[in-house]
Structure formats: structure tokens, C-alpha cells
Amino acid sequence: MIEIVLNGSGVVFLWLAIEYCLRHQTADSLDDASLLPFADDPEVAQRVELATGKTVKAVAPEEAKPGWGNVEV
């Protein structure tokens, strides 16, 4: 019986913690966050836009600097 109470309280705690963490998020901000993994590749961003109809705010990838690459010391 105690296990059922502990499991139930754990589920309620998890639900409340997620609600607390996402309390200031809007539907638009969550949509933007879901599209972030595609923002650094313009070709993939275009395919995702065509597939979903949502606009991906793509950024151009950083160009490699001559020499040792993109190492900043």
C-alpha cells in the first residue's frame, strides 16, 4: 500500500515540477524551441519548413577561418 502512495506522490511531484518549469512558456516559444535543432543547416531548415509549414529561423553556419580552424585561445 505504501508503494502505491509513494508512486502516486512521485508522479504528482514530477507533473508539478514540469508545470513549474514551463509556466512562462507560450505555444509560440515552444514551437520555436522545437525547430532549433534545424536552424544551423539551411537545407534541412528548408525541408522542415516545407514539411511542417512552420518558419525556421535558420542561421548560416560559421565559416572556417584559415589556419588551425575555429580554435580560439
PDB file of N, CA, C, O and CB in Angstrom:
ATOM      1  N   MET A   1       0.826  -1.198   0.000  1.00  0.00           N
ATOM      2  CA  MET A   1       0.000   0.000   0.000  1.00  0.00           C
ATOM      3  C   MET A   1       0.873   1.265   0.000  1.00  0.00           C
ATOM      4  O   MET A   1       0.579   2.241  -0.691  1.00  0.00           O
ATOM      5  CB  MET A   1      -0.941  -0.004   1.218  1.00  0.00           C
ATOM      6  N   ILE A   2       1.948   1.221   0.790  1.00  0.00           N
ATOM      7  CA  ILE A   2       2.832   2.389   0.852  1.00  0.00           C
ATOM      8  C   ILE A   2       3.500   2.641  -0.494  1.00  0.00           C
ATOM      9  O   ILE A   2       3.781   3.787  -0.844  1.00  0.00           O
ATOM     10  CB  ILE A   2       3.898   2.198   1.939  1.00  0.00           C
ATOM     11  N   GLU A   3       3.755   1.569  -1.253  1.00  0.00           N
ATOM     12  CA  GLU A   3       4.380   1.734  -2.567  1.00  0.00           C
ATOM     13  C   GLU A   3       3.457   2.485  -3.525  1.00  0.00           C
ATOM     14  O   GLU A   3       3.915   3.311  -4.314  1.00  0.00           O
ATOM     15  CB  GLU A   3       4.752   0.366  -3.158  1.00  0.00           C
ATOM     16  N   ILE A   4       2.174   2.200  -3.456  1.00  0.00           N
ATOM     17  CA  ILE A   4       1.212   2.884  -4.320  1.00  0.00           C
ATOM     18  C   ILE A   4       1.158   4.367  -3.980  1.00  0.00           C
ATOM     19  O   ILE A   4       1.095   5.210  -4.875  1.00  0.00           O
ATOM     20  CB  ILE A   4      -0.188   2.254  -4.184  1.00  0.00           C
ATOM     21  N   VAL A   5       1.182   4.686  -2.692  1.00  0.00           N
ATOM     22  CA  VAL A   5       1.159   6.084  -2.266  1.00  0.00           C
ATOM     23  C   VAL A   5       2.440   6.794  -2.704  1.00  0.00           C
ATOM     24  O   VAL A   5       2.384   7.924  -3.187  1.00  0.00           O
ATOM     25  CB  VAL A   5       0.986   6.182  -0.735  1.00  0.00           C
ATOM     26  N   LEU A   6       3.590   6.143  -2.540  1.00  0.00           N
ATOM     27  CA  LEU A   6       4.859   6.755  -2.948  1.00  0.00           C
ATOM     28  C   LEU A   6       4.926   6.932  -4.461  1.00  0.00           C
ATOM     29  O   LEU A   6       5.383   7.971  -4.936  1.00  0.00           O
ATOM     30  CB  LEU A   6       6.042   5.903  -2.469  1.00  0.00           C
ATOM     31  N   ASN A   7       4.479   5.940  -5.225  1.00  0.00           N
ATOM     32  CA  ASN A   7       4.468   6.071  -6.684  1.00  0.00           C
ATOM     33  C   ASN A   7       3.529   7.185  -7.132  1.00  0.00           C
ATOM     34  O   ASN A   7       3.866   7.968  -8.021  1.00  0.00           O
ATOM     35  CB  ASN A   7       4.056   4.747  -7.334  1.00  0.00           C
ATOM     36  N   GLY A   8       2.371   7.253  -6.526  1.00  0.00           N
ATOM     37  CA  GLY A   8       1.415   8.316  -6.870  1.00  0.00           C
ATOM     38  C   GLY A   8       1.953   9.688  -6.532  1.00  0.00           C
ATOM     39  O   GLY A   8       1.805  10.625  -7.316  1.00  0.00           O
ATOM     40  N   SER A   9       2.582   9.818  -5.363  1.00  0.00           N
ATOM     41  CA  SER A   9       3.147  11.120  -4.993  1.00  0.00           C
ATOM     42  C   SER A   9       4.328  11.471  -5.890  1.00  0.00           C
ATOM     43  O   SER A   9       4.555  12.648  -6.172  1.00  0.00           O
ATOM     44  CB  SER A   9       3.586  11.119  -3.517  1.00  0.00           C
ATOM     45  N   GLY A  10       5.081  10.474  -6.343  1.00  0.00           N
ATOM     46  CA  GLY A  10       6.183  10.746  -7.275  1.00  0.00           C
ATOM     47  C   GLY A  10       5.684  11.256  -8.606  1.00  0.00           C
ATOM     48  O   GLY A  10       6.272  12.173  -9.178  1.00  0.00           O
ATOM     49  N   VAL A  11       4.603  10.673  -9.112  1.00  0.00           N
ATOM     50  CA  VAL A  11       4.025  11.130 -10.373  1.00  0.00           C
ATOM     51  C   VAL A  11       3.478  12.546 -10.222  1.00  0.00           C
ATOM     52  O   VAL A  11       3.667  13.381 -11.107  1.00  0.00           O
ATOM     53  CB  VAL A  11       2.910  10.171 -10.840  1.00  0.00           C
ATOM     54  N   VAL A  12       2.807  12.820  -9.117  1.00  0.00           N
ATOM     55  CA  VAL A  12       2.266  14.166  -8.884  1.00  0.00           C
ATOM     56  C   VAL A  12       3.403  15.176  -8.770  1.00  0.00           C
ATOM     57  O   VAL A  12       3.310  16.270  -9.327  1.00  0.00           O
ATOM     58  CB  VAL A  12       1.393  14.193  -7.603  1.00  0.00           C
ATOM     59  N   PHE A  13       4.478  14.827  -8.054  1.00  0.00           N
ATOM     60  CA  PHE A  13       5.620  15.722  -7.922  1.00  0.00           C
ATOM     61  C   PHE A  13       6.255  16.009  -9.280  1.00  0.00           C
ATOM     62  O   PHE A  13       6.590  17.157  -9.572  1.00  0.00           O
ATOM     63  CB  PHE A  13       6.655  15.123  -6.974  1.00  0.00           C
ATOM     64  N   LEU A  14       6.424  14.981 -10.111  1.00  0.00           N
ATOM     65  CA  LEU A  14       7.000  15.164 -11.435  1.00  0.00           C
ATOM     66  C   LEU A  14       6.122  16.079 -12.280  1.00  0.00           C
ATOM     67  O   LEU A  14       6.631  16.969 -12.960  1.00  0.00           O
ATOM     68  CB  LEU A  14       7.186  13.812 -12.132  1.00  0.00           C
ATOM     69  N   TRP A  15       4.813  15.869 -12.242  1.00  0.00           N
ATOM     70  CA  TRP A  15       3.892  16.703 -13.007  1.00  0.00           C
ATOM     71  C   TRP A  15       3.970  18.159 -12.540  1.00  0.00           C
ATOM     72  O   TRP A  15       4.015  19.067 -13.370  1.00  0.00           O
ATOM     73  CB  TRP A  15       2.450  16.175 -12.874  1.00  0.00           C
ATOM     74  N   LEU A  16       3.987  18.391 -11.231  1.00  0.00           N
ATOM     75  CA  LEU A  16       4.079  19.756 -10.701  1.00  0.00           C
ATOM     76  C   LEU A  16       5.417  20.404 -11.048  1.00  0.00           C
ATOM     77  O   LEU A  16       5.462  21.603 -11.323  1.00  0.00           O
ATOM     78  CB  LEU A  16       3.883  19.749  -9.184  1.00  0.00           C
ATOM     79  N   ALA A  17       6.502  19.641 -11.040  1.00  0.00           N
ATOM     80  CA  ALA A  17       7.812  20.192 -11.383  1.00  0.00           C
ATOM     81  C   ALA A  17       7.855  20.617 -12.843  1.00  0.00           C
ATOM     82  O   ALA A  17       8.405  21.670 -13.166  1.00  0.00           O
ATOM     83  CB  ALA A  17       8.916  19.169 -11.099  1.00  0.00           C
ATOM     84  N   ILE A  18       7.279  19.808 -13.726  1.00  0.00           N
ATOM     85  CA  ILE A  18       7.250  20.168 -15.148  1.00  0.00           C
ATOM     86  C   ILE A  18       6.372  21.390 -15.365  1.00  0.00           C
ATOM     87  O   ILE A  18       6.741  22.285 -16.125  1.00  0.00           O
ATOM     88  CB  ILE A  18       6.741  18.987 -16.002  1.00  0.00           C
ATOM     89  N   GLU A  19       5.226  21.444 -14.718  1.00  0.00           N
ATOM     90  CA  GLU A  19       4.352  22.611 -14.822  1.00  0.00           C
ATOM     91  C   GLU A  19       5.065  23.875 -14.334  1.00  0.00           C
ATOM     92  O   GLU A  19       4.935  24.938 -14.941  1.00  0.00           O
ATOM     93  CB  GLU A  19       3.060  22.384 -14.017  1.00  0.00           C
ATOM     94  N   TYR A  20       5.816  23.757 -13.240  1.00  0.00           N
ATOM     95  CA  TYR A  20       6.538  24.911 -12.707  1.00  0.00           C
ATOM     96  C   TYR A  20       7.613  25.387 -13.677  1.00  0.00           C
ATOM     97  O   TYR A  20       7.789  26.592 -13.862  1.00  0.00           O
ATOM     98  CB  TYR A  20       7.167  24.567 -11.358  1.00  0.00           C
ATOM     99  N   CYS A  21       8.334  24.456 -14.298  1.00  0.00           N
ATOM    100  CA  CYS A  21       9.405  24.821 -15.224  1.00  0.00           C
ATOM    101  C   CYS A  21       8.862  25.453 -16.507  1.00  0.00           C
ATOM    102  O   CYS A  21       9.524  26.305 -17.098  1.00  0.00           O
ATOM    103  CB  CYS A  21      10.238  23.594 -15.567  1.00  0.00           C
ATOM    104  N   LEU A  22       7.694  25.057 -16.935  1.00  0.00           N
ATOM    105  CA  LEU A  22       7.136  25.544 -18.199  1.00  0.00           C
ATOM    106  C   LEU A  22       6.079  26.632 -18.010  1.00  0.00           C
ATOM    107  O   LEU A  22       5.342  26.932 -18.950  1.00  0.00           O
ATOM    108  CB  LEU A  22       6.536  24.391 -18.966  1.00  0.00           C
ATOM    109  N   ARG A  23       5.986  27.221 -16.838  1.00  0.00           N
ATOM    110  CA  ARG A  23       4.895  28.156 -16.549  1.00  0.00           C
ATOM    111  C   ARG A  23       4.934  29.427 -17.394  1.00  0.00           C
ATOM    112  O   ARG A  23       3.880  30.007 -17.654  1.00  0.00           O
ATOM    113  CB  ARG A  23       4.929  28.530 -15.098  1.00  0.00           C
ATOM    114  N   HIS A  24       6.096  29.877 -17.826  1.00  0.00           N
ATOM    115  CA  HIS A  24       6.186  31.125 -18.597  1.00  0.00           C
ATOM    116  C   HIS A  24       6.288  30.877 -20.098  1.00  0.00           C
ATOM    117  O   HIS A  24       6.475  31.825 -20.860  1.00  0.00           O
ATOM    118  CB  HIS A  24       7.385  31.935 -18.135  1.00  0.00           C
ATOM    119  N   GLN A  25       6.173  29.650 -20.532  1.00  0.00           N
ATOM    120  CA  GLN A  25       6.302  29.331 -21.949  1.00  0.00           C
ATOM    121  C   GLN A  25       4.965  29.507 -22.658  1.00  0.00           C
ATOM    122  O   GLN A  25       3.901  29.231 -22.103  1.00  0.00           O
ATOM    123  CB  GLN A  25       6.823  27.898 -22.134  1.00  0.00           C
ATOM    124  N   THR A  26       5.052  29.973 -23.898  1.00  0.00           N
ATOM    125  CA  THR A  26       3.861  30.093 -24.727  1.00  0.00           C
ATOM    126  C   THR A  26       3.936  29.051 -25.832  1.00  0.00           C
ATOM    127  O   THR A  26       4.968  28.406 -26.020  1.00  0.00           O
ATOM    128  CB  THR A  26       3.726  31.528 -25.319  1.00  0.00           C
ATOM    129  N   ALA A  27       2.858  28.892 -26.549  1.00  0.00           N
ATOM    130  CA  ALA A  27       2.844  27.928 -27.653  1.00  0.00           C
ATOM    131  C   ALA A  27       3.868  28.322 -28.722  1.00  0.00           C
ATOM    132  O   ALA A  27       4.527  27.462 -29.307  1.00  0.00           O
ATOM    133  CB  ALA A  27       1.429  27.835 -28.274  1.00  0.00           C
ATOM    134  N   ASP A  28       3.994  29.628 -28.971  1.00  0.00           N
ATOM    135  CA  ASP A  28       4.967  30.086 -29.975  1.00  0.00           C
ATOM    136  C   ASP A  28       6.407  29.806 -29.539  1.00  0.00           C
ATOM    137  O   ASP A  28       7.227  29.380 -30.352  1.00  0.00           O
ATOM    138  CB  ASP A  28       4.788  31.587 -30.238  1.00  0.00           C
ATOM    139  N   SER A  29       6.716  30.041 -28.273  1.00  0.00           N
ATOM    140  CA  SER A  29       8.084  29.804 -27.818  1.00  0.00           C
ATOM    141  C   SER A  29       8.420  28.312 -27.825  1.00  0.00           C
ATOM    142  O   SER A  29       9.560  27.939 -28.098  1.00  0.00           O
ATOM    143  CB  SER A  29       8.284  30.381 -26.414  1.00  0.00           C
ATOM    144  N   LEU A  30       7.448  27.464 -27.529  1.00  0.00           N
ATOM    145  CA  LEU A  30       7.695  26.027 -27.581  1.00  0.00           C
ATOM    146  C   LEU A  30       7.857  25.551 -29.020  1.00  0.00           C
ATOM    147  O   LEU A  30       8.657  24.653 -29.280  1.00  0.00           O
ATOM    148  CB  LEU A  30       6.557  25.266 -26.900  1.00  0.00           C
ATOM    149  N   ASP A  31       7.108  26.140 -29.967  1.00  0.00           N
ATOM    150  CA  ASP A  31       7.294  25.809 -31.381  1.00  0.00           C
ATOM    151  C   ASP A  31       8.675  26.224 -31.859  1.00  0.00           C
ATOM    152  O   ASP A  31       9.340  25.475 -32.574  1.00  0.00           O
ATOM    153  CB  ASP A  31       6.219  26.483 -32.238  1.00  0.00           C
ATOM    154  N   ASP A  32       9.110  27.425 -31.462  1.00  0.00           N
ATOM    155  CA  ASP A  32      10.452  27.885 -31.840  1.00  0.00           C
ATOM    156  C   ASP A  32      11.531  26.968 -31.264  1.00  0.00           C
ATOM    157  O   ASP A  32      12.514  26.662 -31.940  1.00  0.00           O
ATOM    158  CB  ASP A  32      10.678  29.330 -31.361  1.00  0.00           C
ATOM    159  N   ALA A  33      11.351  26.537 -30.031  1.00  0.00           N
ATOM    160  CA  ALA A  33      12.338  25.656 -29.408  1.00  0.00           C
ATOM    161  C   ALA A  33      12.382  24.302 -30.097  1.00  0.00           C
ATOM    162  O   ALA A  33      13.448  23.692 -30.182  1.00  0.00           O
ATOM    163  CB  ALA A  33      12.029  25.475 -27.925  1.00  0.00           C
ATOM    164  N   SER A  34      11.256  23.824 -30.588  1.00  0.00           N
ATOM    165  CA  SER A  34      11.251  22.523 -31.254  1.00  0.00           C
ATOM    166  C   SER A  34      11.920  22.580 -32.622  1.00  0.00           C
ATOM    167  O   SER A  34      12.327  21.544 -33.148  1.00  0.00           O
ATOM    168  CB  SER A  34       9.829  22.018 -31.400  1.00  0.00           C
ATOM    169  N   LEU A  35      12.043  23.768 -33.207  1.00  0.00           N
ATOM    170  CA  LEU A  35      12.667  23.915 -34.517  1.00  0.00           C
ATOM    171  C   LEU A  35      14.146  24.296 -34.439  1.00  0.00           C
ATOM    172  O   LEU A  35      14.814  24.358 -35.472  1.00  0.00           O
ATOM    173  CB  LEU A  35      11.923  24.949 -35.315  1.00  0.00           C
ATOM    174  N   LEU A  36      14.671  24.551 -33.242  1.00  0.00           N
ATOM    175  CA  LEU A  36      16.073  24.957 -33.087  1.00  0.00           C
ATOM    176  C   LEU A  36      17.083  23.940 -33.624  1.00  0.00           C
ATOM    177  O   LEU A  36      18.091  24.360 -34.192  1.00  0.00           O
ATOM    178  CB  LEU A  36      16.358  25.206 -31.639  1.00  0.00           C
ATOM    179  N   PRO A  37      16.876  22.637 -33.479  1.00  0.00           N
ATOM    180  CA  PRO A  37      17.892  21.705 -33.995  1.00  0.00           C
ATOM    181  C   PRO A  37      18.122  21.814 -35.502  1.00  0.00           C
ATOM    182  O   PRO A  37      19.148  21.349 -35.997  1.00  0.00           O
ATOM    183  CB  PRO A  37      17.495  20.293 -33.664  1.00  0.00           C
ATOM    184  N   PHE A  38      17.200  22.412 -36.231  1.00  0.00           N
ATOM    185  CA  PHE A  38      17.324  22.516 -37.682  1.00  0.00           C
ATOM    186  C   PHE A  38      17.833  23.882 -38.132  1.00  0.00           C
ATOM    187  O   PHE A  38      17.975  24.113 -39.333  1.00  0.00           O
ATOM    188  CB  PHE A  38      15.991  22.236 -38.331  1.00  0.00           C
ATOM    189  N   ALA A  39      18.110  24.784 -37.207  1.00  0.00           N
ATOM    190  CA  ALA A  39      18.432  26.165 -37.561  1.00  0.00           C
ATOM    191  C   ALA A  39      19.825  26.336 -38.143  1.00  0.00           C
ATOM    192  O   ALA A  39      20.064  27.322 -38.841  1.00  0.00           O
ATOM    193  CB  ALA A  39      18.296  27.034 -36.359  1.00  0.00           C
ATOM    194  N   ASP A  40      20.748  25.430 -37.892  1.00  0.00           N
ATOM    195  CA  ASP A  40      22.118  25.629 -38.365  1.00  0.00           C
ATOM    196  C   ASP A  40      22.386  25.027 -39.733  1.00  0.00           C
ATOM    197  O   ASP A  40      23.490  25.179 -40.257  1.00  0.00           O
ATOM    198  CB  ASP A  40      23.075  25.048 -37.382  1.00  0.00           C
ATOM    199  N   ASP A  41      21.424  24.357 -40.323  1.00  0.00           N
ATOM    200  CA  ASP A  41      21.587  23.766 -41.649  1.00  0.00           C
ATOM    201  C   ASP A  41      20.481  24.303 -42.556  1.00  0.00           C
ATOM    202  O   ASP A  41      19.337  23.859 -42.457  1.00  0.00           O
ATOM    203  CB  ASP A  41      21.551  22.199 -41.582  1.00  0.00           C
ATOM    204  N   PRO A  42      20.804  25.251 -43.440  1.00  0.00           N
ATOM    205  CA  PRO A  42      19.760  25.875 -44.253  1.00  0.00           C
ATOM    206  C   PRO A  42      18.986  24.898 -45.131  1.00  0.00           C
ATOM    207  O   PRO A  42      17.787  25.086 -45.335  1.00  0.00           O
ATOM    208  CB  PRO A  42      20.367  26.927 -45.116  1.00  0.00           C
ATOM    209  N   GLU A  43      19.635  23.859 -45.657  1.00  0.00           N
ATOM    210  CA  GLU A  43      18.919  22.899 -46.498  1.00  0.00           C
ATOM    211  C   GLU A  43      17.887  22.115 -45.695  1.00  0.00           C
ATOM    212  O   GLU A  43      16.752  21.930 -46.134  1.00  0.00           O
ATOM    213  CB  GLU A  43      19.903  21.937 -47.161  1.00  0.00           C
ATOM    214  N   VAL A  44      18.292  21.663 -44.527  1.00  0.00           N
ATOM    215  CA  VAL A  44      17.368  20.919 -43.673  1.00  0.00           C
ATOM    216  C   VAL A  44      16.262  21.839 -43.171  1.00  0.00           C
ATOM    217  O   VAL A  44      15.107  21.426 -43.071  1.00  0.00           O
ATOM    218  CB  VAL A  44      18.117  20.278 -42.485  1.00  0.00           C
ATOM    219  N   ALA A  45      16.610  23.080 -42.854  1.00  0.00           N
ATOM    220  CA  ALA A  45      15.600  24.033 -42.403  1.00  0.00           C
ATOM    221  C   ALA A  45      14.540  24.250 -43.482  1.00  0.00           C
ATOM    222  O   ALA A  45      13.352  24.356 -43.174  1.00  0.00           O
ATOM    223  CB  ALA A  45      16.257  25.370 -42.026  1.00  0.00           C
ATOM    224  N   GLN A  46      14.961  24.314 -44.731  1.00  0.00           N
ATOM    225  CA  GLN A  46      14.010  24.489 -45.818  1.00  0.00           C
ATOM    226  C   GLN A  46      13.101  23.269 -45.959  1.00  0.00           C
ATOM    227  O   GLN A  46      11.901  23.415 -46.192  1.00  0.00           O
ATOM    228  CB  GLN A  46      14.748  24.750 -47.129  1.00  0.00           C
ATOM    229  N   ARG A  47      13.665  22.066 -45.817  1.00  0.00           N
ATOM    230  CA  ARG A  47      12.843  20.849 -45.897  1.00  0.00           C
ATOM    231  C   ARG A  47      11.843  20.785 -44.750  1.00  0.00           C
ATOM    232  O   ARG A  47      10.700  20.368 -44.939  1.00  0.00           O
ATOM    233  CB  ARG A  47      13.733  19.596 -45.884  1.00  0.00           C
ATOM    234  N   VAL A  48      12.275  21.200 -43.554  1.00  0.00           N
ATOM    235  CA  VAL A  48      11.371  21.187 -42.405  1.00  0.00           C
ATOM    236  C   VAL A  48      10.260  22.206 -42.609  1.00  0.00           C
ATOM    237  O   VAL A  48       9.107  21.942 -42.266  1.00  0.00           O
ATOM    238  CB  VAL A  48      12.138  21.480 -41.096  1.00  0.00           C
ATOM    239  N   GLU A  49      10.592  23.364 -43.164  1.00  0.00           N
ATOM    240  CA  GLU A  49       9.564  24.368 -43.454  1.00  0.00           C
ATOM    241  C   GLU A  49       8.537  23.831 -44.437  1.00  0.00           C
ATOM    242  O   GLU A  49       7.337  24.041 -44.261  1.00  0.00           O
ATOM    243  CB  GLU A  49      10.202  25.644 -44.008  1.00  0.00           C
ATOM    244  N   LEU A  50       9.004  23.135 -45.479  1.00  0.00           N
ATOM    245  CA  LEU A  50       8.074  22.575 -46.457  1.00  0.00           C
ATOM    246  C   LEU A  50       7.218  21.470 -45.841  1.00  0.00           C
ATOM    247  O   LEU A  50       6.038  21.347 -46.170  1.00  0.00           O
ATOM    248  CB  LEU A  50       8.841  22.033 -47.666  1.00  0.00           C
ATOM    249  N   ALA A  51       7.795  20.671 -44.957  1.00  0.00           N
ATOM    250  CA  ALA A  51       7.063  19.553 -44.365  1.00  0.00           C
ATOM    251  C   ALA A  51       6.065  19.999 -43.301  1.00  0.00           C
ATOM    252  O   ALA A  51       4.971  19.443 -43.205  1.00  0.00           O
ATOM    253  CB  ALA A  51       8.035  18.568 -43.764  1.00  0.00           C
ATOM    254  N   THR A  52       6.438  21.004 -42.499  1.00  0.00           N
ATOM    255  CA  THR A  52       5.588  21.398 -41.375  1.00  0.00           C
ATOM    256  C   THR A  52       4.790  22.662 -41.629  1.00  0.00           C
ATOM    257  O   THR A  52       3.744  22.865 -41.013  1.00  0.00           O
ATOM    258  CB  THR A  52       6.424  21.587 -40.156  1.00  0.00           C
ATOM    259  N   GLY A  53       5.263  23.517 -42.527  1.00  0.00           N
ATOM    260  CA  GLY A  53       4.595  24.792 -42.757  1.00  0.00           C
ATOM    261  C   GLY A  53       4.988  25.856 -41.742  1.00  0.00           C
ATOM    262  O   GLY A  53       4.460  26.967 -41.774  1.00  0.00           O
ATOM    263  N   LYS A  54       5.907  25.526 -40.843  1.00  0.00           N
ATOM    264  CA  LYS A  54       6.373  26.483 -39.838  1.00  0.00           C
ATOM    265  C   LYS A  54       7.679  27.111 -40.308  1.00  0.00           C
ATOM    266  O   LYS A  54       8.481  26.460 -40.979  1.00  0.00           O
ATOM    267  CB  LYS A  54       6.561  25.795 -38.455  1.00  0.00           C
ATOM    268  N   THR A  55       7.891  28.368 -39.956  1.00  0.00           N
ATOM    269  CA  THR A  55       9.100  29.075 -40.358  1.00  0.00           C
ATOM    270  C   THR A  55      10.234  28.752 -39.404  1.00  0.00           C
ATOM    271  O   THR A  55      10.097  28.895 -38.189  1.00  0.00           O
ATOM    272  CB  THR A  55       8.857  30.589 -40.408  1.00  0.00           C
ATOM    273  N   VAL A  56      11.365  28.312 -39.965  1.00  0.00           N
ATOM    274  CA  VAL A  56      12.564  28.028 -39.183  1.00  0.00           C
ATOM    275  C   VAL A  56      13.489  29.218 -39.324  1.00  0.00           C
ATOM    276  O   VAL A  56      13.827  29.617 -40.439  1.00  0.00           O
ATOM    277  CB  VAL A  56      13.263  26.704 -39.648  1.00  0.00           C
ATOM    278  N   LYS A  57      13.903  29.788 -38.205  1.00  0.00           N
ATOM    279  CA  LYS A  57      14.822  30.923 -38.228  1.00  0.00           C
ATOM    280  C   LYS A  57      16.236  30.395 -38.376  1.00  0.00           C
ATOM    281  O   LYS A  57      16.967  30.253 -37.396  1.00  0.00           O
ATOM    282  CB  LYS A  57      14.684  31.792 -36.943  1.00  0.00           C
ATOM    283  N   ALA A  58      16.616  30.102 -39.628  1.00  0.00           N
ATOM    284  CA  ALA A  58      17.916  29.482 -39.907  1.00  0.00           C
ATOM    285  C   ALA A  58      19.018  30.529 -39.868  1.00  0.00           C
ATOM    286  O   ALA A  58      18.824  31.684 -40.248  1.00  0.00           O
ATOM    287  CB  ALA A  58      17.903  28.772 -41.279  1.00  0.00           C
ATOM    288  N   VAL A  59      20.166  30.096 -39.403  1.00  0.00           N
ATOM    289  CA  VAL A  59      21.357  30.937 -39.400  1.00  0.00           C
ATOM    290  C   VAL A  59      22.404  30.264 -40.262  1.00  0.00           C
ATOM    291  O   VAL A  59      22.448  29.037 -40.352  1.00  0.00           O
ATOM    292  CB  VAL A  59      21.889  31.179 -37.951  1.00  0.00           C
ATOM    293  N   ALA A  60      23.236  31.054 -40.890  1.00  0.00           N
ATOM    294  CA  ALA A  60      24.295  30.499 -41.735  1.00  0.00           C
ATOM    295  C   ALA A  60      25.368  29.888 -40.841  1.00  0.00           C
ATOM    296  O   ALA A  60      25.730  30.483 -39.825  1.00  0.00           O
ATOM    297  CB  ALA A  60      24.907  31.595 -42.669  1.00  0.00           C
ATOM    298  N   PRO A  61      25.879  28.725 -41.194  1.00  0.00           N
ATOM    299  CA  PRO A  61      26.945  28.125 -40.389  1.00  0.00           C
ATOM    300  C   PRO A  61      28.206  28.976 -40.440  1.00  0.00           C
ATOM    301  O   PRO A  61      28.485  29.650 -41.432  1.00  0.00           O
ATOM    302  CB  PRO A  61      27.250  26.701 -40.873  1.00  0.00           C
ATOM    303  N   GLU A  62      28.953  28.927 -39.358  1.00  0.00           N
ATOM    304  CA  GLU A  62      30.182  29.720 -39.270  1.00  0.00           C
ATOM    305  C   GLU A  62      31.216  29.160 -40.231  1.00  0.00           C
ATOM    306  O   GLU A  62      31.446  27.952 -40.271  1.00  0.00           O
ATOM    307  CB  GLU A  62      30.738  29.732 -37.822  1.00  0.00           C
ATOM    308  N   GLU A  63      31.833  30.036 -41.000  1.00  0.00           N
ATOM    309  CA  GLU A  63      32.867  29.631 -41.953  1.00  0.00           C
ATOM    310  C   GLU A  63      34.169  29.344 -41.210  1.00  0.00           C
ATOM    311  O   GLU A  63      34.502  30.014 -40.232  1.00  0.00           O
ATOM    312  CB  GLU A  63      33.084  30.727 -43.031  1.00  0.00           C
ATOM    313  N   ALA A  64      34.890  28.349 -41.685  1.00  0.00           N
ATOM    314  CA  ALA A  64      36.177  28.006 -41.081  1.00  0.00           C
ATOM    315  C   ALA A  64      37.201  29.100 -41.377  1.00  0.00           C
ATOM    316  O   ALA A  64      37.305  29.564 -42.512  1.00  0.00           O
ATOM    317  CB  ALA A  64      36.680  26.638 -41.602  1.00  0.00           C
ATOM    318  N   LYS A  65      37.936  29.501 -40.384  1.00  0.00           N
ATOM    319  CA  LYS A  65      38.964  30.511 -40.535  1.00  0.00           C
ATOM    320  C   LYS A  65      40.225  29.840 -41.089  1.00  0.00           C
ATOM    321  O   LYS A  65      40.484  28.672 -40.797  1.00  0.00           O
ATOM    322  CB  LYS A  65      39.251  31.226 -39.178  1.00  0.00           C
ATOM    323  N   PRO A  66      40.996  30.561 -41.875  1.00  0.00           N
ATOM    324  CA  PRO A  66      42.233  29.954 -42.389  1.00  0.00           C
ATOM    325  C   PRO A  66      43.219  29.671 -41.254  1.00  0.00           C
ATOM    326  O   PRO A  66      43.308  30.418 -40.279  1.00  0.00           O
ATOM    327  CB  PRO A  66      42.888  30.876 -43.440  1.00  0.00           C
ATOM    328  N   GLY A  67      43.926  28.616 -41.407  1.00  0.00           N
ATOM    329  CA  GLY A  67      44.912  28.259 -40.368  1.00  0.00           C
ATOM    330  C   GLY A  67      44.490  27.001 -39.643  1.00  0.00           C
ATOM    331  O   GLY A  67      44.304  25.952 -40.260  1.00  0.00           O
ATOM    332  N   TRP A  68      44.340  27.102 -38.335  1.00  0.00           N
ATOM    333  CA  TRP A  68      44.048  25.943 -37.496  1.00  0.00           C
ATOM    334  C   TRP A  68      42.557  25.697 -37.314  1.00  0.00           C
ATOM    335  O   TRP A  68      42.180  24.919 -36.437  1.00  0.00           O
ATOM    336  CB  TRP A  68      44.690  26.115 -36.153  1.00  0.00           C
ATOM    337  N   GLY A  69      41.736  26.295 -38.065  1.00  0.00           N
ATOM    338  CA  GLY A  69      40.291  26.072 -37.932  1.00  0.00           C
ATOM    339  C   GLY A  69      39.662  27.128 -37.047  1.00  0.00           C
ATOM    340  O   GLY A  69      40.086  28.284 -37.052  1.00  0.00           O
ATOM    341  N   ASN A  70      38.678  26.746 -36.309  1.00  0.00           N
ATOM    342  CA  ASN A  70      37.932  27.681 -35.473  1.00  0.00           C
ATOM    343  C   ASN A  70      38.378  27.689 -34.028  1.00  0.00           C
ATOM    344  O   ASN A  70      37.571  27.972 -33.143  1.00  0.00           O
ATOM    345  CB  ASN A  70      36.483  27.363 -35.533  1.00  0.00           C
ATOM    346  N   VAL A  71      39.642  27.388 -33.761  1.00  0.00           N
ATOM    347  CA  VAL A  71      40.138  27.351 -32.407  1.00  0.00           C
ATOM    348  C   VAL A  71      40.401  28.778 -31.933  1.00  0.00           C
ATOM    349  O   VAL A  71      41.156  29.524 -32.556  1.00  0.00           O
ATOM    350  CB  VAL A  71      41.414  26.489 -32.311  1.00  0.00           C
ATOM    351  N   GLU A  72      39.762  29.146 -30.817  1.00  0.00           N
ATOM    352  CA  GLU A  72      40.018  30.460 -30.224  1.00  0.00           C
ATOM    353  C   GLU A  72      40.706  30.240 -28.892  1.00  0.00           C
ATOM    354  O   GLU A  72      40.209  29.510 -28.034  1.00  0.00           O
ATOM    355  CB  GLU A  72      38.695  31.286 -30.049  1.00  0.00           C
ATOM    356  N   VAL A  73      41.850  30.878 -28.728  1.00  0.00           N
ATOM    357  CA  VAL A  73      42.623  30.684 -27.500  1.00  0.00           C
ATOM    358  C   VAL A  73      42.532  31.909 -26.653  1.00  0.00           C
ATOM    359  O   VAL A  73      43.115  31.954 -25.570  1.00  0.00           O
ATOM    360  CB  VAL A  73      44.082  30.358 -27.801  1.00  0.00           C
TER     361      VAL A  73
END
